[in-house]
Amino acid sequence: MAISKVVSIEITDFVTRVCEVSYGKKIATVYNTVMFENPENTVEDAFIAERSAYVPELKKQLKEAKIKCRDAVFVLASNKILSREITIPDMKDKLIADYIEGEKNQYFPMDISEHKITYCIADRNEQKKEIKLIVYAAPIELIKNYQELAKELGVKIVKLDYFGNAEYKHLQNNNSNSRLDFYLEINESNTMFTILENGKFALQRNMNFGVLQLVQHLIDEGYYGTIDVKDAMRKLISERLIFGSYSEMVEYSPVDEADSKLYECKKRITDAVRPLISGVARVLEYYNNRNKDLSISEIFVGSCGSEIGGILEIITSEFEGVKFKRLAKLPGIKYSKANEFMVNRSTEFMSCIGASHISGVDFNIREESAEKQSQTFALLALLLAFAAAGALVGVPMFNYYMEINRQESLSKKISELAEFDKLKIDRDKGTADYEELRNFSESTVTNNQGFNTVLAKIESLVPSNTVVSSVTADEEGVTFVVSTPSKEEAAKLLIQLEQIEEFESVTVNNITEEYDDETSVRYETFTVLCSYFKPEPTPTPAPPDNSGADGDSNAEGGE
């Protein structure tokens, strides 16, 4: 039976979000919504560590909300899930999974033997005959953790989706109306930056920054005395505890002792936003370097972090010509006006709603043995039913059915003989498929297949006093952000990188000098772009020239 609606559940370290939502609809209908704080110390990086304390609370919340749907979609919001954007030769969809399985160790420079691999198609370029994919790898331990949760809840898993993919699917599905090409989602434990181009996936980065970091700074500062996480979150939203810019923070002079204490509190919270600004700057720099003809003027910001007082102003102050605008309501959904979460906080549920789309990734591991066992039992039950019927009706009826079966068998043989032409067509098709696979096998050489070797060479060249904060690789080359104590060290590193034979060129962008107040060390930070050699085009073989052979034959005949 077709699934009409699902209960979509996203579990973060701090809260759990639940939507009872239509399944597979272009415009999703949200029937019911629940959000609650997790019992203390029960969830760690989306892994349910204490199910005995967590599950009863989730059951209670579902019961109180009168959510009875038994088909469930879980959204995995874990930073342990790996993702890579890759480009492969064009091929039939049914061949992609086997291709990725064979090349997976080239995509992830680590042991992923205990990970489930899946993917989604971001774009298919017919002119270049290539496919752009987003490949994901999730720990099997995390997947089984959610499968056990489903058993305890008594629900059937329809899909195990990744929160970044679920967010992208909702943005893509509503891009024609809302034009949400640049979307920054600031959550409790992480921040996701998604970029679309004409409704298609362009770039997505997960940043290690969340609202809970600001909450912890406010609690530790002690300006409001002893407060818990919930109170601290409320203060950050209702009070403006972030300066409008860092220049304003530096130039501000407290007027008295009370103002001085408030200033120190606001200064600490404002400084805590720097990692978010740095992460956004790196993503924009990476994107702009590859899209020099495009300009970004507006970035929408959503989820709980967009409500923090002053956070949009200070981010905007750091980016000239780019405005960060809060997305108040999520587009492309239907809901009751009585649903307060959808009216006031709908962007926090984007992943839950986006996971209700049929397309996307699925980490669920099916238990094939259980399915086969079920089929065996069904066949046995059918045989027993026939045996019982035979005993009741008697031998004459049994002989009658035997004759019918014999007639059907003869008819089947006649049909098979009449299908001889079809067998020949199938044989020819098999030959064509073999040729396609052979040609495909000869074209599966990618620049990134030796990425592990390149990464090892880079690591061997980086001095101990140099810090590499991020590494990104694609078919064009490797890009990483480096911090060195001096320009001399930077120059030395670049000279060494140019010796790596896989690189055609090594260039540097955006060198900045920074000063670490805690260590009193100055260092140079810059982006290095190492470009692979572009492969030489394979020449098309010329057709054989038979004119000479014909001429020789004619000459011999003349003799």
C-alpha positions in Angstrom: 0.0 0.0 0.0 1.3 3.4 -0.9 2.5 5.6 1.9 0.6 8.9 2.3 2.3 10.4 5.3 5.2 9.7 7.7 6.4 10.8 11.0 9.8 12.5 10.4 12.2 12.7 13.4 15.4 14.6 13.7 17.4 14.1 16.9 20.1 16.6 17.8 22.2 16.8 21.0 19.9 19.2 22.7 16.4 18.8 21.2 14.3 16.4 19.1 12.1 17.7 16.3 9.1 15.7 15.0 6.8 16.4 12.1 3.8 14.3 11.0 4.0 15.2 7.3 2.7 14.1 3.9 5.1 11.8 2.0 6.3 12.3 -1.6 4.3 15.5 -2.3 5.7 18.5 -4.1 4.0 20.9 -1.6 4.3 19.2 1.8 1.4 19.2 4.3 2.4 19.3 8.0 -0.3 17.8 10.1 1.4 17.9 13.5 4.6 19.2 15.0 6.5 18.4 18.3 9.8 19.7 19.7 11.2 18.9 23.1 14.5 19.0 25.0 16.2 15.6 25.2 16.7 14.1 28.7 20.1 15.1 30.0 23.1 13.1 28.7 21.0 10.8 26.4 22.2 12.0 22.9 25.8 12.7 21.7 26.3 13.8 18.1 22.9 12.4 17.1 23.8 9.0 18.6 21.3 7.8 21.3 23.6 6.7 24.1 20.9 6.2 26.7 17.9 4.7 25.0 16.4 3.6 28.4 16.0 7.3 29.3 15.4 8.7 25.8 12.8 6.3 24.3 10.1 6.7 27.1 10.3 10.5 26.7 9.9 10.3 22.9 7.0 7.9 23.3 5.4 10.2 25.8 5.7 13.2 23.4 4.3 11.3 20.4 1.3 10.1 22.5 0.6 13.6 23.9 0.6 15.0 20.3 -1.7 12.1 19.2 0.8 11.1 16.5 0.0 7.5 15.6 1.7 7.1 12.2 3.7 3.9 12.0 5.8 4.9 8.9 8.9 6.8 10.0 11.7 8.8 8.4 14.7 9.5 10.5 17.0 12.5 9.8 20.6 11.8 10.8 22.1 15.1 12.1 25.5 13.7 12.9 28.9 15.4 12.2 30.3 11.8 11.8 28.7 11.5 8.4 31.2 12.1 5.7 30.4 13.7 2.3 32.3 14.3 -0.9 31.3 16.0 -4.1 32.7 14.0 -7.1 32.3 13.8 -10.9 32.2 10.5 -12.7 31.8 9.5 -16.4 28.2 9.4 -17.6 26.6 6.0 -17.2 23.2 4.3 -16.6 21.8 4.9 -13.1 21.9 1.1 -12.3 25.7 1.1 -12.7 26.5 4.1 -10.4 26.3 2.2 -7.1 28.8 -0.5 -8.2 31.1 2.2 -9.6 31.1 4.1 -6.3 31.6 0.9 -4.3 34.7 0.2 -6.4 36.1 3.7 -6.0 35.0 4.6 -2.4 38.5 4.3 -0.9 39.6 7.1 -3.3 36.9 9.4 -2.1 37.5 9.1 1.6 41.2 9.1 2.9 40.4 7.0 5.9 39.1 3.5 6.8 35.4 3.4 5.9 34.9 -0.4 6.1 32.4 0.2 8.9 30.4 2.8 7.0 27.3 2.6 4.7 27.9 4.4 1.4 25.1 6.1 -0.5 24.8 9.0 -2.9 22.5 11.4 -4.7 22.8 12.8 -8.2 23.4 16.6 -8.2 23.6 17.2 -11.9 24.1 15.3 -15.2 26.0 17.1 -17.9 25.2 15.5 -21.2 27.6 17.7 -23.2 30.6 16.7 -21.1 29.2 13.2 -20.6 29.7 13.3 -16.9 27.6 13.1 -13.7 28.1 15.2 -10.5 27.4 13.2 -7.4 27.3 13.8 -3.6 28.6 10.7 -1.9 27.8 10.1 1.8 29.3 7.6 4.3 27.6 7.0 7.6 28.9 4.8 10.4 27.0 1.5 10.5 27.0 1.8 14.3 24.9 5.0 14.0 22.5 3.3 11.5 21.9 0.3 13.7 21.3 2.7 16.7 18.4 4.2 14.8 17.1 0.8 13.7 17.0 -0.3 17.3 15.2 2.9 18.2 12.6 2.2 15.5 11.9 -1.3 16.9 11.4 0.1 20.4 9.0 2.7 19.0 7.1 0.1 17.0 7.5 2.0 13.7 8.7 0.9 10.2 11.7 2.8 8.8 10.8 4.2 5.4 14.1 6.1 5.0 17.2 7.1 6.9 18.1 10.5 5.4 21.0 12.9 6.0 20.0 16.3 7.3 22.1 18.2 4.8 20.6 16.3 1.9 17.1 16.7 3.3 17.7 20.5 3.5 19.0 20.6 0.0 16.0 18.7 -1.4 13.5 21.2 0.2 15.5 24.2 -1.2 15.7 22.6 -4.6 12.0 21.7 -4.6 11.0 25.3 -3.8 13.7 27.2 -5.7 11.6 28.3 -8.6 9.3 30.3 -6.3 11.6 31.4 -3.3 15.0 31.7 -5.1 16.8 30.4 -1.9 20.1 30.0 -3.8 22.3 30.9 -0.8 21.0 29.5 2.6 22.8 29.5 5.9 21.2 27.3 8.6 22.5 27.9 12.1 21.5 25.0 14.4 22.2 24.1 18.0 25.4 22.1 17.3 26.4 22.9 13.7 25.9 25.3 10.8 25.1 24.2 7.2 25.8 26.5 4.2 24.0 25.4 1.0 24.5 27.0 -2.4 22.3 26.3 -5.5 22.7 27.5 -9.1 19.5 27.6 -11.1 17.9 25.2 -8.7 20.8 22.6 -8.9 23.3 21.7 -6.2 26.5 23.8 -6.4 28.1 23.6 -2.9 27.3 22.5 0.6 29.6 22.8 3.7 29.0 21.8 7.3 30.7 24.1 9.9 31.6 23.2 13.4 29.7 26.1 15.0 26.4 26.0 16.8 24.2 28.1 19.1 25.1 25.9 22.1 28.6 27.4 21.9 27.2 30.8 22.5 25.0 29.5 25.2 27.9 27.9 27.1 29.9 31.2 26.9 27.0 33.0 28.4 26.6 30.5 31.2 30.3 30.5 32.0 30.5 34.4 32.0 28.1 34.5 35.0 26.7 37.9 34.2 23.2 36.6 34.8 24.2 34.4 37.8 23.5 30.7 37.6 21.3 29.9 34.6 20.6 26.7 32.6 20.8 26.1 28.9 17.1 27.0 28.3 17.4 30.4 30.2 20.7 31.2 28.4 19.0 30.6 25.0 16.2 32.8 25.9 18.5 35.6 27.0 20.5 35.4 23.7 17.2 35.8 21.8 15.6 38.5 23.8 18.6 40.5 24.8 21.1 42.1 22.3 24.3 40.6 23.6 26.3 40.9 20.4 27.8 44.1 19.1 26.9 45.3 15.7 30.5 45.1 14.5 33.9 44.3 15.9 35.0 47.9 15.4 32.0 49.0 17.6 33.2 46.5 20.2 36.7 47.9 20.2 35.7 51.5 20.3 33.1 51.1 23.1 34.0 52.6 26.5 31.9 51.5 29.5 30.5 54.4 31.6 30.4 52.6 35.0 31.1 49.3 36.8 27.7 47.8 35.8 28.2 48.8 32.2 31.7 47.4 32.3 30.4 44.0 33.4 27.8 44.0 30.6 30.5 45.0 28.2 32.7 42.1 29.2 29.8 39.7 28.7 28.9 41.1 25.3 32.6 41.1 24.3 32.8 37.4 25.1 29.7 36.5 23.2 30.7 38.7 20.2 34.2 37.1 20.1 32.6 33.6 20.1 30.9 34.4 16.7 34.3 34.6 15.0 34.5 30.9 14.0 31.2 31.2 12.2 32.3 34.3 10.3 35.6 32.5 9.4 33.7 29.5 8.1 31.4 31.5 6.0 34.4 33.5 4.6 36.2 30.3 3.6 33.1 28.9 1.8 32.5 32.2 -0.1 36.1 32.5 -1.0 36.2 28.9 -2.4 32.9 29.5 -4.3 34.0 32.9 -5.7 37.3 31.6 -6.9 35.5 29.1 -9.1 32.6 31.4 -10.1 34.3 34.7 -10.8 31.5 35.9 -13.1 28.9 35.5 -10.3 28.2 37.9 -7.4 26.5 37.1 -4.1 24.5 39.9 -2.7 22.0 38.2 -0.3 22.2 35.2 1.9 19.2 33.9 3.8 19.7 32.7 7.4 17.4 30.2 9.2 16.9 27.9 12.1 17.3 28.8 15.8 20.6 30.7 15.3 18.9 33.3 13.1 16.9 34.5 16.1 20.0 35.4 18.2 20.0 39.1 18.9 22.6 41.0 16.8 24.1 37.9 15.0 23.0 38.9 11.5 24.3 42.4 12.0 27.8 41.4 13.0 28.0 38.8 10.2 26.9 41.4 7.6 29.4 43.9 8.9 32.3 41.5 8.0 31.2 41.0 4.3 31.1 44.0 2.0 28.2 44.0 -0.4 26.6 40.9 1.1 23.4 41.2 3.2 22.4 38.4 5.6 18.6 38.2 5.9 16.6 36.1 8.3 14.2 33.7 6.6 11.1 34.1 8.8 8.9 31.4 7.3 9.6 28.2 5.4 8.2 28.3 1.8 6.5 25.4 0.0 4.5 23.9 2.9 0.9 23.8 4.1 0.0 23.8 7.8 -2.8 24.8 10.2 -2.7 28.3 11.7 -3.0 26.6 15.1 0.4 25.0 14.6 2.6 27.5 16.5 5.9 25.9 15.5 5.1 26.3 11.8 3.8 29.8 12.3 6.8 31.1 14.3 9.7 28.6 13.9 9.2 26.7 10.7 12.8 26.9 9.4 13.9 24.8 12.3 12.0 21.9 10.8 13.4 22.2 7.3 15.3 18.9 7.5 12.2 17.0 8.8 10.1 18.3 6.0 12.7 17.9 3.3 13.2 14.3 4.3 9.5 13.6 3.3 10.5 13.9 -0.4 10.8 10.4 -2.0 14.1 11.3 -3.8 17.3 11.6 -1.8 19.7 9.4 0.1 18.8 6.4 2.3 21.2 4.8 4.8 18.8 2.2 5.9 20.2 -1.4 5.9 17.5 -3.9 4.9 17.5 -7.2 6.6 17.4 -9.4 3.5 17.5 -12.7 5.4 14.4 -11.8 7.3 12.6 -10.9 4.1 13.6 -14.3 2.5 12.5 -16.1 5.6 9.1 -14.3 5.4 8.7 -15.4 1.8 9.5 -19.0 2.7 6.8 -19.0 5.4 4.4 -17.6 2.9 5.1 -20.3 0.3 4.8 -23.0 3.0 1.4 -21.6 4.1 0.3 -21.7 0.4 1.3 -25.3 0.0 -0.5 -26.3 3.2 -3.6 -24.6 1.9 -3.4 -26.5 -1.3 -2.9 -29.8 0.6 -6.0 -29.1 2.8 -8.1 -28.3 -0.3 -7.0 -31.6 -2.0 -8.0 -33.6 1.0 -11.4 -32.1 1.1 -12.2 -32.3 -2.6 -10.6 -35.7 -3.3 -8.7 -37.4 -6.0 -10.9 -36.5 -9.0 -10.4 -32.8 -8.4 -6.7 -33.4 -7.9 -6.5 -35.1 -11.3 -8.5 -32.2 -12.8 -6.0 -29.7 -11.5 -3.1 -31.9 -12.7 -4.5 -31.8 -16.3 -4.9 -28.0 -16.1 -1.3 -27.7 -14.9 -0.2 -30.0 -17.8 -2.1 -27.9 -20.3 -0.5 -24.7 -18.9 2.9 -26.3 -19.1 2.4 -27.2 -22.8 1.1 -23.7 -23.5 4.2 -22.2 -21.8 6.5 -24.4 -24.0 4.7 -23.3 -27.1 5.0 -19.7 -26.0 8.8 -20.2 -25.4 9.3 -21.6 -28.9 7.4 -18.7 -30.4 9.7 -16.3 -28.5 12.8 -17.4 -30.4 13.1 -14.0 -32.1 12.9 -12.3 -28.7 15.8 -14.4 -27.4 17.9 -13.3 -30.3 17.1 -9.6 -29.6 18.0 -10.2 -25.9 21.3 -11.7 -27.0 22.1 -8.8 -29.2 21.2 -6.4 -26.3 23.5 -8.3 -24.0 26.3 -7.9 -26.5 25.7 -4.2 -26.7 25.6 -3.9 -22.9 28.9 -5.7 -22.7 30.5 -3.3 -25.2 29.1 -0.3 -23.2 30.7 -1.7 -20.0 34.0 -2.3 -21.7 34.1 1.2 -23.1 33.1 2.6 -19.7 35.8 0.6 -18.0 38.4 2.3 -20.3 37.1 5.8 -19.4 37.1 5.6 -15.6 40.3 7.4 -14.9 39.9 10.4 -12.7 42.2 13.0 -11.3 41.2 12.2 -7.8 41.9 8.5 -7.9 45.4 9.2 -6.5 44.1 11.6 -3.8 45.5 9.6 -0.9 49.0 9.7 -2.4 48.8 13.4 -3.1 47.5 14.0 0.5 50.4 12.0 2.0 52.9 14.1 -0.1 51.3 17.3 1.2 51.4 16.2 4.8 55.1 15.3 4.5 55.9 18.8 3.2 54.0 20.8 5.9 56.4 21.9 8.7 55.4 21.3 12.3 54.9 25.1 12.9 52.4 25.3 10.0 48.6 24.7 10.5 46.3 23.4 7.7 42.7 24.3 8.8 40.8 22.8 5.9 41.4 20.6 2.7 39.0 20.4 -0.2 39.6 18.3 -3.4 37.8 18.0 -6.7 38.6 17.1 -10.3 40.4 20.3 -10.9 42.8 20.2 -7.9 43.3 20.6 -4.2 42.5 23.7 -2.1 43.5 24.2 1.5 43.8 27.0 4.0 47.2 27.4 5.7 48.6 29.4 8.6 52.3 30.0 8.9 54.4 32.0 11.4 56.0 34.1 8.6 55.9 34.8 4.9 59.3 33.1 4.5 57.8 29.8 5.7 54.9 30.3 3.4 57.2 30.8 0.4 59.2 27.8 1.3 56.1 25.6 1.5 54.9 26.8 -1.9 58.3 26.0 -3.5 58.0 22.5 -2.1 54.4 22.0 -3.2 55.4 22.9 -6.8 57.7 19.9 -6.7 54.8 17.5 -6.5 54.5 16.0 -9.9 50.7 15.7 -9.8 50.3 19.5 -9.8 50.5 21.6 -12.9 50.4 24.9 -10.9 50.3 26.2 -7.4 48.8 29.6 -6.6 48.0 31.6 -3.5 45.0 33.8 -2.7 44.0 36.2 0.1 47.0 36.4 2.3 46.1 37.9 5.7 48.1 38.6 8.8 46.4 37.6 12.1 47.4 37.9 15.7 46.5 35.4 18.4 45.9 37.2 21.6 46.2 34.1 23.7 49.6 32.9 22.4 50.9 36.3 21.3 51.9 34.9 17.9 51.5 36.5 14.6 50.9 34.3 11.6 50.1 34.5 7.9 46.8 32.9 6.7 46.2 32.2 3.1 44.5 29.8 0.6 46.6 27.6 -1.6 45.1 26.3 -4.9 47.0 23.3 -6.4 45.7 22.5 -9.9 46.0 19.0 -11.5 47.4 18.6 -14.9 44.6 18.6 -17.5 44.5 15.3 -19.3 45.4 15.3 -23.0 42.4 14.6 -25.2 42.4 11.1 -26.6 42.8 11.3 -30.5 40.0 9.7 -32.5 41.6 6.9 -34.6 41.4 7.5 -38.4 39.4 5.1 -40.5 41.5 2.5 -42.4 42.6 3.5 -45.8 41.8 0.6 -48.2 42.6 2.4 -51.4 46.2 1.2 -51.4 45.2 -2.4 -50.9 42.7 -2.2 -53.8 45.5 -0.7 -56.1 47.9 -3.5 -55.2 45.3 -6.1 -56.1 44.6 -4.5 -59.4 48.3 -4.4 -60.2 48.7 -8.0 -59.6 45.7 -8.8 -61.8 47.4 -6.8 -64.6 50.5 -8.9 -64.4 
